[in-house]
């Protein structure tokens, strides 16, 4: 993979992880309105946000 391809792949993954986390949080709000415990979705959304942040800030993949 070229450096440019890596950059595009990482940027795309970051966007998608952030979007997935946002969607899970929206679903969680719906469930809370209906009295359903969705704490597992909250943990999953937080995990996705954390991974997106990790990839946004890491640079080890840019070295080669």
PDB file of N, CA, C and O in Angstrom:
ATOM      1  N   UNK A   1       0.837  -1.172   0.000  1.00  0.00           N
ATOM      2  CA  UNK A   1       0.000   0.000   0.000  1.00  0.00           C
ATOM      3  C   UNK A   1       0.885   1.239   0.000  1.00  0.00           C
ATOM      4  O   UNK A   1       1.863   1.313   0.744  1.00  0.00           O
ATOM      5  N   UNK A   2       0.546   2.186  -0.816  1.00  0.00           N
ATOM      6  CA  UNK A   2       1.310   3.432  -0.844  1.00  0.00           C
ATOM      7  C   UNK A   2       0.942   4.288   0.364  1.00  0.00           C
ATOM      8  O   UNK A   2      -0.103   4.078   0.980  1.00  0.00           O
ATOM      9  N   UNK A   3       1.794   5.249   0.703  1.00  0.00           N
ATOM     10  CA  UNK A   3       1.458   6.136   1.826  1.00  0.00           C
ATOM     11  C   UNK A   3       0.127   6.862   1.638  1.00  0.00           C
ATOM     12  O   UNK A   3      -0.618   7.057   2.599  1.00  0.00           O
ATOM     13  N   UNK A   4      -0.168   7.257   0.412  1.00  0.00           N
ATOM     14  CA  UNK A   4      -1.427   7.960   0.141  1.00  0.00           C
ATOM     15  C   UNK A   4      -2.621   7.028   0.345  1.00  0.00           C
ATOM     16  O   UNK A   4      -3.652   7.440   0.878  1.00  0.00           O
ATOM     17  N   UNK A   5      -2.478   5.771  -0.082  1.00  0.00           N
ATOM     18  CA  UNK A   5      -3.550   4.790   0.119  1.00  0.00           C
ATOM     19  C   UNK A   5      -3.772   4.543   1.611  1.00  0.00           C
ATOM     20  O   UNK A   5      -4.911   4.417   2.061  1.00  0.00           O
ATOM     21  N   UNK A   6      -2.685   4.473   2.371  1.00  0.00           N
ATOM     22  CA  UNK A   6      -2.795   4.293   3.816  1.00  0.00           C
ATOM     23  C   UNK A   6      -3.539   5.471   4.440  1.00  0.00           C
ATOM     24  O   UNK A   6      -4.429   5.284   5.269  1.00  0.00           O
ATOM     25  N   UNK A   7      -3.171   6.676   4.038  1.00  0.00           N
ATOM     26  CA  UNK A   7      -3.829   7.868   4.572  1.00  0.00           C
ATOM     27  C   UNK A   7      -5.323   7.843   4.295  1.00  0.00           C
ATOM     28  O   UNK A   7      -6.130   8.126   5.181  1.00  0.00           O
ATOM     29  N   UNK A   8      -5.688   7.506   3.068  1.00  0.00           N
ATOM     30  CA  UNK A   8      -7.109   7.448   2.707  1.00  0.00           C
ATOM     31  C   UNK A   8      -7.834   6.371   3.503  1.00  0.00           C
ATOM     32  O   UNK A   8      -8.947   6.597   3.979  1.00  0.00           O
ATOM     33  N   UNK A   9      -7.218   5.208   3.652  1.00  0.00           N
ATOM     34  CA  UNK A   9      -7.842   4.104   4.392  1.00  0.00           C
ATOM     35  C   UNK A   9      -8.050   4.470   5.856  1.00  0.00           C
ATOM     36  O   UNK A   9      -9.113   4.211   6.420  1.00  0.00           O
ATOM     37  N   UNK A  10      -7.044   5.068   6.467  1.00  0.00           N
ATOM     38  CA  UNK A  10      -7.162   5.461   7.874  1.00  0.00           C
ATOM     39  C   UNK A  10      -8.221   6.552   8.026  1.00  0.00           C
ATOM     40  O   UNK A  10      -9.050   6.480   8.933  1.00  0.00           O
ATOM     41  N   UNK A  11      -8.206   7.546   7.165  1.00  0.00           N
ATOM     42  CA  UNK A  11      -9.198   8.627   7.238  1.00  0.00           C
ATOM     43  C   UNK A  11     -10.612   8.082   7.065  1.00  0.00           C
ATOM     44  O   UNK A  11     -11.532   8.494   7.771  1.00  0.00           O
ATOM     45  N   UNK A  12     -10.779   7.163   6.131  1.00  0.00           N
ATOM     46  CA  UNK A  12     -12.084   6.553   5.878  1.00  0.00           C
ATOM     47  C   UNK A  12     -12.547   5.757   7.100  1.00  0.00           C
ATOM     48  O   UNK A  12     -13.709   5.841   7.497  1.00  0.00           O
ATOM     49  N   UNK A  13     -11.644   4.994   7.683  1.00  0.00           N
ATOM     50  CA  UNK A  13     -11.987   4.197   8.865  1.00  0.00           C
ATOM     51  C   UNK A  13     -12.364   5.090  10.042  1.00  0.00           C
ATOM     52  O   UNK A  13     -13.311   4.793  10.769  1.00  0.00           O
ATOM     53  N   UNK A  14     -11.633   6.175  10.230  1.00  0.00           N
ATOM     54  CA  UNK A  14     -11.928   7.100  11.321  1.00  0.00           C
ATOM     55  C   UNK A  14     -13.329   7.679  11.149  1.00  0.00           C
ATOM     56  O   UNK A  14     -14.112   7.717  12.098  1.00  0.00           O
ATOM     57  N   UNK A  15     -13.638   8.126   9.942  1.00  0.00           N
ATOM     58  CA  UNK A  15     -14.969   8.691   9.669  1.00  0.00           C
ATOM     59  C   UNK A  15     -16.058   7.664   9.952  1.00  0.00           C
ATOM     60  O   UNK A  15     -17.079   7.981  10.563  1.00  0.00           O
ATOM     61  N   UNK A  16     -15.835   6.442   9.506  1.00  0.00           N
ATOM     62  CA  UNK A  16     -16.853   5.410   9.685  1.00  0.00           C
ATOM     63  C   UNK A  16     -17.018   4.987  11.142  1.00  0.00           C
ATOM     64  O   UNK A  16     -18.136   4.725  11.585  1.00  0.00           O
ATOM     65  N   UNK A  17     -15.926   4.918  11.886  1.00  0.00           N
ATOM     66  CA  UNK A  17     -16.038   4.584  13.307  1.00  0.00           C
ATOM     67  C   UNK A  17     -16.782   5.688  14.054  1.00  0.00           C
ATOM     68  O   UNK A  17     -17.626   5.401  14.903  1.00  0.00           O
ATOM     69  N   UNK A  18     -16.479   6.943  13.745  1.00  0.00           N
ATOM     70  CA  UNK A  18     -17.186   8.061  14.378  1.00  0.00           C
ATOM     71  C   UNK A  18     -18.671   8.042  14.028  1.00  0.00           C
ATOM     72  O   UNK A  18     -19.521   8.271  14.889  1.00  0.00           O
ATOM     73  N   UNK A  19     -18.976   7.771  12.774  1.00  0.00           N
ATOM     74  CA  UNK A  19     -20.373   7.710  12.339  1.00  0.00           C
ATOM     75  C   UNK A  19     -21.105   6.543  13.012  1.00  0.00           C
ATOM     76  O   UNK A  19     -22.250   6.697  13.436  1.00  0.00           O
ATOM     77  N   UNK A  20     -20.460   5.391  13.111  1.00  0.00           N
ATOM     78  CA  UNK A  20     -21.076   4.242  13.770  1.00  0.00           C
ATOM     79  C   UNK A  20     -21.341   4.545  15.245  1.00  0.00           C
ATOM     80  O   UNK A  20     -22.399   4.193  15.766  1.00  0.00           O
ATOM     81  N   UNK A  21     -20.403   5.187  15.911  1.00  0.00           N
ATOM     82  CA  UNK A  21     -20.593   5.556  17.317  1.00  0.00           C
ATOM     83  C   UNK A  21     -21.767   6.522  17.457  1.00  0.00           C
ATOM     84  O   UNK A  21     -22.570   6.402  18.382  1.00  0.00           O
ATOM     85  N   UNK A  22     -21.860   7.468  16.544  1.00  0.00           N
ATOM     86  CA  UNK A  22     -22.961   8.430  16.575  1.00  0.00           C
ATOM     87  C   UNK A  22     -24.297   7.707  16.391  1.00  0.00           C
ATOM     88  O   UNK A  22     -25.259   8.003  17.099  1.00  0.00           O
ATOM     89  N   UNK A  23     -24.364   6.782  15.465  1.00  0.00           N
ATOM     90  CA  UNK A  23     -25.596   6.025  15.220  1.00  0.00           C
ATOM     91  C   UNK A  23     -25.985   5.193  16.438  1.00  0.00           C
ATOM     92  O   UNK A  23     -27.162   5.132  16.795  1.00  0.00           O
ATOM     93  N   UNK A  24     -25.016   4.557  17.072  1.00  0.00           N
ATOM     94  CA  UNK A  24     -25.303   3.779  18.273  1.00  0.00           C
ATOM     95  C   UNK A  24     -25.835   4.661  19.394  1.00  0.00           C
ATOM     96  O   UNK A  24     -26.726   4.251  20.137  1.00  0.00           O
ATOM     97  N   UNK A  25     -25.304   5.850  19.518  1.00  0.00           N
ATOM     98  CA  UNK A  25     -25.787   6.760  20.560  1.00  0.00           C
ATOM     99  C   UNK A  25     -27.212   7.215  20.266  1.00  0.00           C
ATOM    100  O   UNK A  25     -28.007   7.398  21.188  1.00  0.00           O
ATOM    101  N   UNK A  26     -27.538   7.396  18.999  1.00  0.00           N
ATOM    102  CA  UNK A  26     -28.909   7.749  18.630  1.00  0.00           C
ATOM    103  C   UNK A  26     -29.863   6.598  18.952  1.00  0.00           C
ATOM    104  O   UNK A  26     -30.959   6.823  19.463  1.00  0.00           O
ATOM    105  N   UNK A  27     -29.448   5.370  18.654  1.00  0.00           N
ATOM    106  CA  UNK A  27     -30.269   4.208  19.000  1.00  0.00           C
ATOM    107  C   UNK A  27     -30.426   4.081  20.504  1.00  0.00           C
ATOM    108  O   UNK A  27     -31.494   3.717  20.996  1.00  0.00           O
ATOM    109  N   UNK A  28     -29.370   4.379  21.225  1.00  0.00           N
ATOM    110  CA  UNK A  28     -29.422   4.313  22.679  1.00  0.00           C
ATOM    111  C   UNK A  28     -30.464   5.292  23.215  1.00  0.00           C
ATOM    112  O   UNK A  28     -31.205   4.960  24.141  1.00  0.00           O
ATOM    113  N   UNK A  29     -30.527   6.488  22.645  1.00  0.00           N
ATOM    114  CA  UNK A  29     -31.510   7.476  23.084  1.00  0.00           C
ATOM    115  C   UNK A  29     -32.938   6.953  22.872  1.00  0.00           C
ATOM    116  O   UNK A  29     -33.808   7.143  23.721  1.00  0.00           O
ATOM    117  N   UNK A  30     -33.161   6.303  21.748  1.00  0.00           N
ATOM    118  CA  UNK A  30     -34.478   5.736  21.461  1.00  0.00           C
ATOM    119  C   UNK A  30     -34.828   4.674  22.502  1.00  0.00           C
ATOM    120  O   UNK A  30     -35.944   4.642  23.019  1.00  0.00           O
ATOM    121  N   UNK A  31     -33.870   3.815  22.799  1.00  0.00           N
ATOM    122  CA  UNK A  31     -34.109   2.742  23.772  1.00  0.00           C
ATOM    123  C   UNK A  31     -34.373   3.294  25.162  1.00  0.00           C
ATOM    124  O   UNK A  31     -35.237   2.789  25.878  1.00  0.00           O
ATOM    125  N   UNK A  32     -33.637   4.324  25.547  1.00  0.00           N
ATOM    126  CA  UNK A  32     -33.833   4.930  26.863  1.00  0.00           C
ATOM    127  C   UNK A  32     -35.243   5.504  26.963  1.00  0.00           C
ATOM    128  O   UNK A  32     -35.892   5.387  28.003  1.00  0.00           O
ATOM    129  N   UNK A  33     -35.715   6.121  25.886  1.00  0.00           N
ATOM    130  CA  UNK A  33     -37.076   6.663  25.869  1.00  0.00           C
ATOM    131  C   UNK A  33     -38.117   5.577  26.105  1.00  0.00           C
ATOM    132  O   UNK A  33     -39.201   5.853  26.620  1.00  0.00           O
ATOM    133  N   UNK A  34     -37.793   4.355  25.734  1.00  0.00           N
ATOM    134  CA  UNK A  34     -38.731   3.242  25.875  1.00  0.00           C
ATOM    135  C   UNK A  34     -38.399   2.351  27.064  1.00  0.00           C
ATOM    136  O   UNK A  34     -38.980   1.276  27.213  1.00  0.00           O
ATOM    137  N   UNK A  35     -37.478   2.782  27.903  1.00  0.00           N
ATOM    138  CA  UNK A  35     -37.168   2.063  29.119  1.00  0.00           C
ATOM    139  C   UNK A  35     -36.309   0.823  28.951  1.00  0.00           C
ATOM    140  O   UNK A  35     -36.308  -0.054  29.815  1.00  0.00           O
ATOM    141  N   UNK A  36     -35.585   0.743  27.858  1.00  0.00           N
ATOM    142  CA  UNK A  36     -34.725  -0.406  27.611  1.00  0.00           C
ATOM    143  C   UNK A  36     -33.283  -0.040  27.971  1.00  0.00           C
ATOM    144  O   UNK A  36     -32.784   1.013  27.576  1.00  0.00           O
ATOM    145  N   UNK A  37     -32.623  -0.922  28.723  1.00  0.00           N
ATOM    146  CA  UNK A  37     -31.232  -0.671  29.115  1.00  0.00           C
ATOM    147  C   UNK A  37     -30.321  -0.946  27.927  1.00  0.00           C
ATOM    148  O   UNK A  37     -30.294  -2.054  27.392  1.00  0.00           O
ATOM    149  N   UNK A  38     -29.598   0.046  27.535  1.00  0.00           N
ATOM    150  CA  UNK A  38     -28.709  -0.089  26.377  1.00  0.00           C
ATOM    151  C   UNK A  38     -27.268   0.236  26.767  1.00  0.00           C
ATOM    152  O   UNK A  38     -26.521   0.804  25.971  1.00  0.00           O
ATOM    153  N   UNK A  39     -26.887  -0.118  27.969  1.00  0.00           N
ATOM    154  CA  UNK A  39     -25.541   0.208  28.432  1.00  0.00           C
ATOM    155  C   UNK A  39     -24.468  -0.468  27.589  1.00  0.00           C
ATOM    156  O   UNK A  39     -23.371   0.072  27.448  1.00  0.00           O
ATOM    157  N   UNK A  40     -24.759  -1.633  27.028  1.00  0.00           N
ATOM    158  CA  UNK A  40     -23.767  -2.314  26.185  1.00  0.00           C
ATOM    159  C   UNK A  40     -23.492  -1.502  24.918  1.00  0.00           C
ATOM    160  O   UNK A  40     -22.356  -1.448  24.448  1.00  0.00           O
ATOM    161  N   UNK A  41     -24.535  -0.869  24.363  1.00  0.00           N
ATOM    162  CA  UNK A  41     -24.333  -0.018  23.191  1.00  0.00           C
ATOM    163  C   UNK A  41     -23.498   1.205  23.544  1.00  0.00           C
ATOM    164  O   UNK A  41     -22.690   1.673  22.742  1.00  0.00           O
ATOM    165  N   UNK A  42     -23.702   1.713  24.751  1.00  0.00           N
ATOM    166  CA  UNK A  42     -22.903   2.858  25.188  1.00  0.00           C
ATOM    167  C   UNK A  42     -21.424   2.476  25.262  1.00  0.00           C
ATOM    168  O   UNK A  42     -20.560   3.231  24.818  1.00  0.00           O
ATOM    169  N   UNK A  43     -21.141   1.312  25.820  1.00  0.00           N
ATOM    170  CA  UNK A  43     -19.757   0.848  25.903  1.00  0.00           C
ATOM    171  C   UNK A  43     -19.176   0.634  24.505  1.00  0.00           C
ATOM    172  O   UNK A  43     -18.026   0.990  24.248  1.00  0.00           O
ATOM    173  N   UNK A  44     -19.956   0.061  23.615  1.00  0.00           N
ATOM    174  CA  UNK A  44     -19.493  -0.187  22.258  1.00  0.00           C
ATOM    175  C   UNK A  44     -19.234   1.129  21.529  1.00  0.00           C
ATOM    176  O   UNK A  44     -18.223   1.275  20.842  1.00  0.00           O
ATOM    177  N   UNK A  45     -20.152   2.087  21.681  1.00  0.00           N
ATOM    178  CA  UNK A  45     -19.977   3.405  21.048  1.00  0.00           C
ATOM    179  C   UNK A  45     -18.745   4.104  21.592  1.00  0.00           C
ATOM    180  O   UNK A  45     -17.979   4.708  20.841  1.00  0.00           O
ATOM    181  N   UNK A  46     -18.555   4.017  22.920  1.00  0.00           N
ATOM    182  CA  UNK A  46     -17.368   4.624  23.523  1.00  0.00           C
ATOM    183  C   UNK A  46     -16.093   3.965  22.984  1.00  0.00           C
ATOM    184  O   UNK A  46     -15.099   4.640  22.719  1.00  0.00           O
ATOM    185  N   UNK A  47     -16.137   2.643  22.828  1.00  0.00           N
ATOM    186  CA  UNK A  47     -14.989   1.919  22.282  1.00  0.00           C
ATOM    187  C   UNK A  47     -14.669   2.345  20.861  1.00  0.00           C
ATOM    188  O   UNK A  47     -13.505   2.521  20.502  1.00  0.00           O
ATOM    189  N   UNK A  48     -15.715   2.510  20.052  1.00  0.00           N
ATOM    190  CA  UNK A  48     -15.501   2.971  18.675  1.00  0.00           C
ATOM    191  C   UNK A  48     -14.901   4.370  18.649  1.00  0.00           C
ATOM    192  O   UNK A  48     -13.988   4.648  17.871  1.00  0.00           O
ATOM    193  N   UNK A  49     -15.411   5.235  19.491  1.00  0.00           N
ATOM    194  CA  UNK A  49     -14.867   6.598  19.552  1.00  0.00           C
ATOM    195  C   UNK A  49     -13.412   6.581  20.001  1.00  0.00           C
ATOM    196  O   UNK A  49     -12.581   7.331  19.488  1.00  0.00           O
ATOM    197  N   UNK A  50     -13.120   5.719  20.960  1.00  0.00           N
ATOM    198  CA  UNK A  50     -11.745   5.609  21.455  1.00  0.00           C
ATOM    199  C   UNK A  50     -10.807   5.108  20.360  1.00  0.00           C
ATOM    200  O   UNK A  50      -9.699   5.624  20.211  1.00  0.00           O
ATOM    201  N   UNK A  51     -11.241   4.110  19.596  1.00  0.00           N
ATOM    202  CA  UNK A  51     -10.415   3.572  18.509  1.00  0.00           C
ATOM    203  C   UNK A  51     -10.230   4.623  17.409  1.00  0.00           C
ATOM    204  O   UNK A  51      -9.137   4.757  16.859  1.00  0.00           O
ATOM    205  N   UNK A  52     -11.275   5.357  17.092  1.00  0.00           N
ATOM    206  CA  UNK A  52     -11.161   6.407  16.077  1.00  0.00           C
ATOM    207  C   UNK A  52     -10.149   7.454  16.522  1.00  0.00           C
ATOM    208  O   UNK A  52      -9.325   7.909  15.729  1.00  0.00           O
ATOM    209  N   UNK A  53     -10.215   7.832  17.789  1.00  0.00           N
ATOM    210  CA  UNK A  53      -9.273   8.810  18.330  1.00  0.00           C
ATOM    211  C   UNK A  53      -7.848   8.262  18.291  1.00  0.00           C
ATOM    212  O   UNK A  53      -6.908   8.980  17.948  1.00  0.00           O
ATOM    213  N   UNK A  54      -7.695   6.988  18.644  1.00  0.00           N
ATOM    214  CA  UNK A  54      -6.369   6.366  18.599  1.00  0.00           C
ATOM    215  C   UNK A  54      -5.789   6.478  17.190  1.00  0.00           C
ATOM    216  O   UNK A  54      -4.654   6.924  17.024  1.00  0.00           O
ATOM    217  N   UNK A  55      -6.552   6.078  16.182  1.00  0.00           N
ATOM    218  CA  UNK A  55      -6.047   6.096  14.810  1.00  0.00           C
ATOM    219  C   UNK A  55      -5.822   7.511  14.299  1.00  0.00           C
ATOM    220  O   UNK A  55      -4.933   7.754  13.483  1.00  0.00           O
ATOM    221  N   UNK A  56      -6.627   8.431  14.780  1.00  0.00           N
ATOM    222  CA  UNK A  56      -6.449   9.829  14.373  1.00  0.00           C
ATOM    223  C   UNK A  56      -5.142  10.396  14.909  1.00  0.00           C
ATOM    224  O   UNK A  56      -4.523  11.247  14.270  1.00  0.00           O
ATOM    225  N   UNK A  57      -4.724   9.928  16.075  1.00  0.00           N
ATOM    226  CA  UNK A  57      -3.534  10.484  16.729  1.00  0.00           C
ATOM    227  C   UNK A  57      -2.260   9.667  16.559  1.00  0.00           C
ATOM    228  O   UNK A  57      -1.169  10.188  16.795  1.00  0.00           O
ATOM    229  N   UNK A  58      -2.364   8.424  16.163  1.00  0.00           N
ATOM    230  CA  UNK A  58      -1.151   7.607  16.049  1.00  0.00           C
ATOM    231  C   UNK A  58      -0.415   7.897  14.740  1.00  0.00           C
ATOM    232  O   UNK A  58      -1.015   8.322  13.753  1.00  0.00           O
ATOM    233  N   UNK A  59       0.863   7.665  14.754  1.00  0.00           N
ATOM    234  CA  UNK A  59       1.664   7.940  13.554  1.00  0.00           C
ATOM    235  C   UNK A  59       2.538   6.755  13.151  1.00  0.00           C
ATOM    236  O   UNK A  59       3.237   6.832  12.141  1.00  0.00           O
ATOM    237  N   UNK A  60       2.517   5.669  13.909  1.00  0.00           N
ATOM    238  CA  UNK A  60       3.404   4.548  13.609  1.00  0.00           C
ATOM    239  C   UNK A  60       3.186   3.999  12.205  1.00  0.00           C
ATOM    240  O   UNK A  60       4.136   3.524  11.583  1.00  0.00           O
ATOM    241  N   UNK A  61       1.964   4.052  11.692  1.00  0.00           N
ATOM    242  CA  UNK A  61       1.672   3.507  10.378  1.00  0.00           C
ATOM    243  C   UNK A  61       2.222   4.397   9.241  1.00  0.00           C
ATOM    244  O   UNK A  61       2.294   3.959   8.092  1.00  0.00           O
ATOM    245  N   UNK A  62       2.599   5.617   9.559  1.00  0.00           N
ATOM    246  CA  UNK A  62       3.121   6.540   8.549  1.00  0.00           C
ATOM    247  C   UNK A  62       4.618   6.355   8.308  1.00  0.00           C
ATOM    248  O   UNK A  62       5.158   6.933   7.365  1.00  0.00           O
ATOM    249  N   UNK A  63       5.290   5.574   9.125  1.00  0.00           N
ATOM    250  CA  UNK A  63       6.743   5.486   9.075  1.00  0.00           C
ATOM    251  C   UNK A  63       7.300   4.727   7.887  1.00  0.00           C
ATOM    252  O   UNK A  63       8.440   4.974   7.495  1.00  0.00           O
ATOM    253  N   UNK A  64       6.554   3.826   7.308  1.00  0.00           N
ATOM    254  CA  UNK A  64       7.105   3.024   6.215  1.00  0.00           C
ATOM    255  C   UNK A  64       6.543   3.425   4.880  1.00  0.00           C
ATOM    256  O   UNK A  64       6.907   2.845   3.857  1.00  0.00           O
TER     257      UNK A  64
END
